[in-house]
Amino acid sequence: MDEAHPEFIPEHPQIVARAEKILGYEFTDKPLLEAALTHPSALDRETTLHNYERLEFLGDSILGAIVAEHLFRSFKDLDEGGLTRIKVALVSGATLAKVSYEMGIADCIIFGESESGTDKRGLHSALENVYESIVAALYLDGGLTVAKTWIGRTLLPHASHELANIPESPKSSLQEYLQARRKSPAYRIIGQEGPPHDRTFFAEALVDGEVIGEGSGRSKKQAEADAAAAALKKLGAE
C-alpha cells in the first residue's frame, strides 16, 4: 500500500471528491486518485506524484487476475476457451469505456488543453484507460479487497454465458491456437508517436521470445489486437 502524501495537495479537489463519491471510497492518498484521473495531455502542466499510464499498466494486470478468478469460480461448466472469451469481452476497451461512462467517470477525467481543443475525441480511449488506472489506485490505497469490490460492483455483473459465444477477438483466437500447442503469446509495446490526443501505439506479438506479428492502433489494446491478427495470418490460423 502506498504511503500517503498529505503535503501534496490535489490541484482539482472538487474532481477528486466527485470521483470518490462515484467510487464509494474515500482515499487516504488523494493525489493518487488525481493522478489516476489525469490524462497524459494534461501532464505538461499538472503536477502528479504518480503516472496515469503506469497506474494503467498495474491496473490492467490486477483487473485481469480478479476477472479470471471470478470466472473460474462462477462458470464451472465452461472450458478454458469459453472462460477466455468471456474475459476478453469483459476487459475489452468497449466494455470498460461503457462502464466508466455509465458511472459518470467522463466528468472526472482531467484533460489538457491540447485534448480539450479537439472536443475530447480521445474520450473513449481515456474512459477505458482510466477504469484500469482507478483499479490500480484503489489497490494501492485500500488493498485488494477494495479493488475487488469496485470491479465486482461495476464490471462483473456484465459477465454471462452469452459472452462465451461471441466471435473471438484476434488475441483470444491466438491464445487458443497457441495453447493447443502448449505455448502462450506475449505482447510488447515497442513504441508510440503523435501528441497525447492523437497517439498511435506499436506492438509486437511474441512466442518464446520470437516476434510472430506486429501491429499498430490508437490504444495499446488495439495495437496488440492488430499484432495478434498479423500473427494469426502468418501462422495460417485465421
N, C-alpha and C positions, 0 to 999 in steps of 0.2 A: 504494500500500500504506500503510495507516495506521501511524503511529508508535506503538510500544508504550508502555504507561503502567505501568512497574514500580512506581511509587509508589502506585498504586491497587490495593488487594488485593481480590480477589473475596470476596464475603460467603458464597459457597457453594462452597468449593474442592473438596469431595467430588463435588458435582454436575458441576462443570466437568471434573474428572478422569474421571468416568464417561462424560460426553459425548465427551471426546477419545478414549477407548477405542473407543466406538461409531463415531466418525468415522474412526478410524485416522490421526489427525493431531494433533500437539501444537502448540497455539497459542503464539505469541510474546506476543501481546496477549490474555491470558486474560480480562480484563474485557470484551473484545469478544465472546467466546463467551458469557460470562454474560449480557450484555445480550440476545444473540440468543435466549436461553432464558427470559428473564424476561417473563412475561405482563403485559399492561397493568394487571391487577388488583393487581399487586404493586408498581407504580411509585410508589404513595403512600408506601411505606416503604423501598423498595430504592433504593440509590444506584448509578446506572449512568452511564457516560460516553457510551453510545450508546443510541439509542431503538429498541426492538423493532419498532415499526411503520415507522420509517424504514428499518431494515435489511430488513424485509419488502418494502418498495417497491423497493429496489435489487435484492434477490434475485429478485423476480418478473421483472424485465427481463433479468437475467443468465440465469436459468433458461430463459426463452423463447428467447433467442438461441442458447443451447447446444443445446436440444432441436431447434430449427428447423434448425440446421446438420447435426446428426446425421441427421435425417430426410431432408434434402435429399441427403446423400451416400449414405445406406443404402437408400433406396427410390426408385431411379431410374425405376421403371416407373409410379409414381403421378403423377397430375396435381396441380395446386395444391389442388383440393378434397379429394382423398384425404389429402394431407400435412396439411392443416389439420385434418381430422377426427382424425387420429392425435395431432397436437399438442394439440388441445383435450382429448382423452381423457387424455393423459399428465399435463398440468398442471392437471387438474381437482382440486377440493378433495377429492373422494372418493379419487382415486389417491394424492395427496400425503399425506393423512391415513393411508391404509392402509400406505404405505411407511414413514412415520415410526413408526407403531405397531409394525410388524414389526421395525424396527431397535431398538426399546426407547427411543425418544425420549420417550415418555409419562412415563417415570420421571425425566426430566431437566428437565421444564418447571417453572419456579418460579412458582407461583401465589400470589396474595394471599389474605388471609383471606376476602374477600367471595366469591371464586370457590370456595375450598375449602369454604365453608359451603353451597354449592349442590351438593355432591358432584361438582364439576368438570363440570357439564353442558356447559360450553363446550370440553371437551377435544377434540372432533372438529375444531372450527374452529381451535383452538390448534395441533393437530398439523399441519394444513395450513400455517398461517402460519409456524410455527417451521421447517418444512422450507425455506421461502423465506428466512427470516432467517439460517439456517445457511449457505445458499448465499452470501449476501452476506458473512457473517463470514469464510468460507473464502476468498472472493475478496479481501477487504480484507487479510487476514493473510498469505495464501500466494500470491495471484495466480490468474490464470485457469486455469492447469493444475490447481491443487489443487481448484478448484470443479468443473472438468470431471471430474476423477477421481471425486469423490463422486457427482455426478449419473450418471456412466457406470456406477458400481457399484450404485447403488440404484434409479434410475428408468428409465434407457434400456433395460435388459433387458426391460421390460414393453412396449416398442414392438413392434407386429406389424401385418401386413396386415389382420388381422381388425378392428382398431380403425378402419380406414378405412370399414368397413361399418356401424358402429353408428349409431343415429339421431343426427342432428345436434343440437347444443345451440343455443339461441337466438343466442348470439354467433357461432358458426361459420356458421349459416344467414344471419344478417345480413351477415356478411363476404362470403360467396359472392354473395349477392344484389347487394350494392353493387359488388363487384369486377367483376361482369359489366357494370356501368355505369361502370367506370373511376373508382370512388370507394372510399373506405375509411372505416370507422367509427372513432370515438374515444370514449373513456369518461372520465367525470369524477365523482369522489366529491364531492357537494355538501354533505354534512352527516352527522351521526350523533347519536343520542340514546340515553339509558339508561346504566346503570352498565357497567363492563367485562365483567361476567359475563352481561349481558343487553342487549347493544348492538344497535341497528338502524342500518344504513347506508342512505344515499340516494344514488342515482347518476343520471346523465344519459347518454344515447347521443347522439352528435353526428355530423354530416356537414358538412364545410366550415364548422365553427363554429356550425351551426344545430342546436338541440335537436330530435331526432326521437323521443325516447322517454324516459320517466322510470320508475324502479323503486326497490324497497327490498328489503332482505334482512338476515339475521343475520350475513353476512360481506360483504366488499367484492365478491367474485366473484359472490355470489348477487344482490346489488343490481344489478350490471352485467348479469347474465343477465336479470333482470326488466326492466331498461330496454331490452335488446335485443328481448325478446319484445314489449314495448309498441311498439317501433319497427316490428317486422315487421307487427304488426296495423295500425298506422297506414298503412304503405306497401302494405297489402293483399298481403303476400308470405308469409303463413303457409303 
